[in-house]
Amino acid sequence: MGTPHIRGAARVTLAGLASLALATGAALAITPQATAAPEAAVHAARSNPYSPAYQHAYRHGVLPTIQRNAKMKSWSANHPAATAATGPETLSYGGGVDGIGVQSGHSKVYLVFYGSQWGTQSTNGNGDATFSGDPDGAAPVTQEMFKGIGTGNELWSADLTQWCDGPNVASSATSCPSNANFVPYQSGGVLSGVWYDNSAASPSAASGHQLGAEAVKAAGHFGNTTAASNRDAYYVILSPHNTNPDNYQGQYCAWHDYNGDSTLTGGPVTSSYGDVAFSNQPYNMDSGSGCGVGFVNSPGTLDGWTMTLGHEWHEMMSDQNPAGGWTNHTGSSYDGQENSDECAWISPGSAGGAANVKMGTGTFAEQASWSNDTNNCAISHAIVGGGGGGTGGTLTNGTFETGSLSSWTTSGTTSATGSAAHSGSYGAMVGSTNPTNTSSVSQSFTAPSGTSKVSFWYNVTCPDTVSYDWATATLQDTTAGTTTTLLAKTCTQGAGWKQVSGTVTAGHNYTLTLSNKDDNYAGDATYTYYDDVTVS
């Protein structure tokens, strides 16, 4: 495919990749250290003078335009690489950057509409933000797409469940051991927040540093002010119509990176919130067919837009801090590419080609992503390692023995601590010994075949009354559209550990939320310990 890129900036070039018809297809970090990409990936991305990553190493997973991709392929054909030791598309693990390889929890996607040129904000009937400066209606479609991932039994995103990270995964591994931290199936959607930052106009050509700084600013806006809260977060920086972020026009359609990359134009971005993953998402309909307008449908105005959004999200999930995750190091023409790069712009109807993907919120044009375990470009894939993620079904880190709240979405004041353990060494503490407000941990999962029950243990310390403070837990069945209260408002002190169970239906998607309510009154702080969450 000859679209090298370092660390995964999604380079999708319609024409060149379309011809590929592949038949097979947390400690607080003040200034995260930038770790260099593996040399093979760096060399490949820099050696092809037509690559958008040439002399721009931060453009990970960059998706080239059709015209640019054709030039890349032609140059690659005349400059063959050494013979690959494995299959030419095989991806291998980069060993992690700052301990991060993949997004091994439930993804939290935050959309940042960057700059006052987006115009006047309104809300449509689906509760989506709309903007007067959005001539193609891209904003609401973006929100519906990220709401739809992991709903409606879609299996486009299930390709991600084969990827993993963690101390049990060897650098250069081409498959995952059973005791790895897998990417879980993203049940129930991944959209976690929308922000219109109209405090100033977006730059006419924002630099990589400016885009990264906007992502760090967004992390603060959304209250993700610790490394733990950003471990599974991803900030899509959406530039408005008629702007040219990082001079994308005529070169590429999008890329992704993280704030600590020293090769960003303008330098890395300081963060007191830990590492922050983000993408540069230009208003690429301005580039027409070069960025996918009409690639799958007619007129297909937003075909390339949703394909690019999906491309970058897939690559961020499998290579969150590039290139610590899964990239190509085979020495082939794919060297340096990520999973979506290897399958970019393959024509609809071809093996591994782009297609319409039906989700619970609508149908969206998407591209396939490379699958090591099936050796092809997969537009649909079975839920594998990340579907289970250990004992207890698709719900992961239910015992909190990672020593963190990874896989859980948190709000308010939460932590994984030894004092909260019902068994083992860790449990989840929701709330604090000091007065707080409402806090929670939640996780979406799919009930596996043969399961019928979800259970957890809790221990509440509530020196107030249930009129003001309490512990509570709910189970939302997103497949059936129902919500069950598993633990009614409870305020006790010294009652010790209690177990709660609820019924689940195999194959249904659920979101479990474990909460603690404190009225922030001095002298009677309420907090709750939760542990041993299982699906059986």
N, C-alpha and C positions, 0 to 999 in steps of 0.2 A: 504494500500500500504506500510505502515511502512517505509517510507523514510523521516524521520523528518529532517528538516533543519531550521536554524534560518534565518531570513531575506532573504531568497530566493536564496541561491546558488543553481543553477540547478543541482540536483542530478538525473541523469537518469541512471537507471540500467536496462539493456535490459531484462535479464531473469526474474527477479522478477516482474517488472512492466508489462511485456508482459502477465503475467498470470492474470492480473487484468481485462481484458475484461469487462470494466465497461459498463453496459447496459445503464446507464444514463450518466455513464461515467466520489529689491533685494539689500539687503544690502551686502556689501563686507564682507566675512567671512575670517578672517585670519587663524583661526584654528577652523573648525566646531566642535561643541560639539557632542560627540557620545552619542546617546540616546539608552538605553538598550532595547533589544527586549522584547515583552511581556513575562512574566515568563513562561507561558504554552509552548510557542514555544521554549524558551531556554531549559526548562526541557526536552521536547520531543527529541530535537536534541542531547542533551547530554546523555540521559538515554539509548539509544540504542547503545551498544558498537561497533556495526558493521557499524554504520553510518559514512560516511566521515566527518560529522560535529561534531562527538563526540570529545570533547576537542578542536574543531576548529570552534568556533561559527561564525566566519566571512564567512564561506563557505555557503552563502545563496543560496537557490535554487539549491544546489549542485546535480548534476546528477550522481548517482552511476553507477559503471559498473554492468553488468548482474550478475556476480558472487557475488559481494558485496551486491547487492540488494536482492538476494536470501537468504543470511545469515540474512539480516535485517528483511525480512519478517518472517523467521523462528523464530527469537528471539521475534518479535512482537506478533506472534501467541501464544507464551508461556508466554507472559507478557501482558495480555489484560489491556487496559486502562478503565477508568470509562466510563459509558454510555454517549454518546454525547447528549447535550441538543437540538441540531438541527441535520439535516442530517449530516452524518460523513464527507462529503466532503465540506460542506458549508464554504465559506471564509468570513471573517469579516474585517472591516477597523481598522487599527492600530493607527489612530489619527495623523499620520504624524511625521516625524523626521525633525527638522529644518523647519517645515512648509511644507514639501514635502511628499506627499503620492504616487501619480501616475505621469506619464508624460502626463500632460493635454494639451500639445501643439503638434505641428508637430515635430515628433522625428528627431533629427539630429544625425545620426550614423557616427562615425569616426573610421576608421580601422587603427590600428597601428601595422605594421609589425616590431616586436620587436627583433632587434639583427642582426648582420652582417651575421649570418648563413643562412639567407634567400638567400644569394648569389647575383648575378647580376640582377638588375631590368631592365625589358623591358616593352613594351606596345603592347597589341594585337590589332586586328582589331576592337574590341568593345571599345577601349580606356581604357581597364583595365590594371592595373599593374600586371606583371607576374614576377616570380623569378626563377632563375636557381636552387636554393636550395629547391624547392617545388615539390618533386617527384610525388605527387598525383594531382597536378594542383588545389589545394584548393583555392589559392588567387583569380583568376578570377571568380570562381563560387561564392565565398563570395560576391564579388562586384556586380555581376549580381543579386544575391538573394536580397540584400538590395535595389538595384535599382528597383527591381520588386515588392516589397511590395506596396500594394495600386494601382497596375496597372492590366490591363487585367481582370478587374472585379473579382479579387480574393476576397474571403470572409473568408479565413483562419484567417486573422488579424482582421476581424470585431468583433470577440469575445471580443476584448479589449474595444470596445465602451460601454460596460456596466459598466466599472469601473470608479471611480471618486475620487476626493478629494476636499479640500476646507473647509471653515469655516462652511458651512451648512451641512457637513457630520459628524454625531456623531460617536465617537469612539465606536467600536463594532458593527456598523451598518452592516447589511447583504445585503442591497440594497441601491441604490442611489436616493436621492430626485431630483426633476426636476430642482432645482436651484443649483445643484452641478457643479463643474468643471469636465466635462467628458473627457475621452480620445477620441479625434476625430478620425474618419477614416483617415488612413494615405495615402491619395491620392498622386499619382505621385512619389512614391519611397521615401526612407529615407536616402540613402547614401549621406553624406555631405562632406566627405573628406577621403583621403588615404595618409598615411605617412609611408615611409620606414625609420625607425630610425636605421641606420647602423653605428652610431657613435661609437659603441662598440659591442662586442658579448653579446648576451643574456645570463644571468646566466644559469648554467646547471640545477639549481633548484631554480628559483626565489621565494623569499618569498612574502607573501601577501603585505608587506610594499613596496617591490621593484615594484610589479605590480601596486600598487596604485600610487607610485611616477612616474612611466612611464605615467600613465593616466593624472596626473597633468601636467607633462612635455608636453604631447600632447595638452592639453588645451591651454597652452602658444603658442605652435607651430601654432595651428590653429587660434590664435587671440581671443580665448574665455577667456578673462581676467577679466570678471565680473561674479558675481553670476547670473545675468539675462541671460547672454549668455550661461551659463551652465545649466540653468533650464531645458531645453529640449534636452540636449546633452548626448551622451552615447559613451564611448570609449571602443572599443573591443581590448584588448591587445592580439595579436596573436603571440604566441611563436613558434619558428621554429622547424622543424623536429629534432628528437633525443635529445630534451631537456625535462626536467621533472618539469615544474613550479609547485610550492607548492606540490611537490611529489604526483602528480595525478595518476601516473601509477599504475594500479591494484586496484585503489580506486574509482575514479570518472572520469567524462568527462569534466566538466566545472563548474564554479560558478560565481555569480555576487555580487557586493557590492558597497560601496562608500568610498571615501578617509577618512572620519571622523570616521570610525568604530574603536573603541578602542581595539577590539579583534583581529585585523589583526596581523599576525605574524610579529614582529618587531615594532608594534604599529601603531597608526593612522598616516596619511600623512598630513602634514601642507599644506594648500592651501590658496593663496591670491586671488583665483579666485572663491570663493564660493565652494559649495559642487560639487564633481565630481563623476558621476556614471560610473562604468567600469565593465568589466568582465575579468576573467581569461580564455582564450580560448587556451588550449594546442593543439598541432598538434596531435589530438587524433586518427587519423588513425593508429598511431604507436601502439595503444592498440587493433587493430583488431576488432573482433566481439563484444568484451566487451564494446566498445563505438559505436556500430551500423553499422560497415561495413557489407553490404549486408542485412540490416534489412528489407528494402522495395523492393529493386531491385536486379538484378543479373548482374554484380558482385556487384554493389552498393557501390563502394569504398567510395564515399562521402555521403552516406545516413545518417550515424550518425553525420557527420560533419555539414550538413545543418540542421538536426534535433536539434542538440545541439545549433547552432547559433540561431535558431528560438526559442528554449526553453528559453534561457537566455534573449533574447530580449523581449519576451512576459512577462517574470517575472520582468524584469527591468521596463517595461511600467506600470505594475500593482503594483509594489513595488519598486519604484526608490531608496529610502533611506531605506533599510530594517531595521526593519520590520514595517515602518510607513504606508505602503500600505495595500494590501489585502493578508492575510494569514489565515491559519486554526488554530482556537482556540477552537475546539470542544471537545478536550480530547480523540478523537478517534485515531486510528493508523495513521491518516493523520495529526495529530496535528503538527503545525509548518511548514507545507508545503505551497508552493505557487501554483498558478493556473496550471503551466506546470508540476510541480512535481506530482500532483495528476493524471496525465494522461500519465506519462512517460512510454515508452517501452511497450505499448499495441500493440499486434500483428496486422499487416495489415489485414483487412477483419473482425476484431472483432469490436464490438460496441465501438466507441471512439478510434479506432486504428489509427496508423500512416498511411499516404497515400502520394501519389504524388500530389502536389499542383501546378496548372498552373498559372503562372503570365505573365505579358506582356513581360518579359525578358527570359522566359524559364520555365521549370518544375523542381520542387525541392521537395525532400522528407522532410516532416514535420510531427510533432506529433500534436495531439489535445491539447487543454487547457481547464481547468475546467470552466464551465459556471454556475454561480448561478441562472441566470434567466431561464435557461432551465433544470437545474439539471442534466447535463451530461457533458461528455468530447466532446467538439465540434471541429471538424476539419473544419467546415464551420458554419457561424453564420450570422444572419441578422444584418445590421447596426442599432443600437438602440440609446440610449441616447447620446452617443458621436458623433453620426452622425449629430445630430442637434446642440447640444451645446448652445441652446438658439435661439432667433429669428434670421432670416436671413439665414437659411439653415446650411449646414455643416461648413461654414466659422465661426470661433469663435473669440471672443474678437475683433470684428470689430469696437466697440465703444471705446475700450481701457479703459473702466470704471473699469477694474481690477487695474488700476494704474500702469500697467506694459505692456510689449510687449509679454506676454505669448501667445502662439499659433502662434507667428510670428517668422520666421527665419530672423535674422538681420545681416547686414554687415556694416562696417564703423562706423560712429558716429550716434547713434540713441538713443531715449529716449521716455518714456511716460511722458507727462508734462501737467500741467494745462494751460500753455500759448498756447498749440497747440489744445485746445478744440474748435470744431465747435459747439457742444452741450454737455451737461453734464459737467463733471469735468476734463476729460483727453482727449488728442489726441496724435498722434505720431509725434514727431519732428525728421525729417530725415535731417542730416547735423547739423550745429552748427553756432552760432553767431561768432565763430572764424573760420579762414580758415581751410578747411578740403579737402577731396578728394571725391570719389564717395561713397555714402551710400545708403542703401536700407532696406526695410522690405518686406518680401514676405510670402505668405501662400498658401498651397495647399488645395483644397476642392473638394467635389463632389456636383454638382448642384442637389438639391432635386427635386422630382417629383412636377410639377406645377410651377416651377420657369423658368424665361426666361431672367433675367437681373441681372447684377452686377453693383453696383454704389458706388461712394465714393466722398467725398468733399476734396478739396485741397486749400491751400493758400501759394503761393510761395513768398519769399523775395529774389529778384535777382537784386542787384545793378550793375551787369555786363551786358554783352550782350550774346545772345543765341549762339554765336560762342564759348564761353568759359564755361558758366555756364547755368544750366537748371534743370527743373523738368520734369520727364517723367514717364509713367506707361505702363506696358504691361500685357497682359492676354494670357497665354499659355494654349491651349487646348491639354492636353497630350493624350487624347483619340483619337482625330482626327489628332494630329501631326501638329497643326498650331499655330501661334502666331499672336496676334492682338495688335497694338499700340493703347491703349485707350487715352493716353495723349501724344501728340507729344511734342517734346522739347519746353519748355515754359520758358521764362525769363521775368518776370514782377515784379513790386514793387508797393505795395499799391493798388492792384486791388481787394483785399479781397477774400472771399471764393467763389469758383466755384464748381459746381457739374459735374461729368463725369459719363457716363453710357456706358455699353457694353452689348452685347447679349451673353447668355449662353444657352446651350442645356441640359435639364434635363437628369441626369444620366451620363453626361460626367465629367471627372476629369480635374481640372484646377489648374494652379499656377498663382496667381496675384502678381506682383512685383511693388512696389511703390518706386521710386528712386529720388535721388537728386545728381546733379553733381556740384562740386565746384573745381575750378582749383588751389586751395590752394594759391591764391595770396593775399598778405596782403592788408587789407583795403576794400575789397568788398566781404566778405563772403556771400555765398548763402545757404539758408536752406528752407525746405518746411514742412508745417504742413499738415497731412492727418488725416481724422476722418470720422466716420459714414460710414464704409464700410459694405454694405449689399448685400445679394442675395435674390431676390424677384421674 
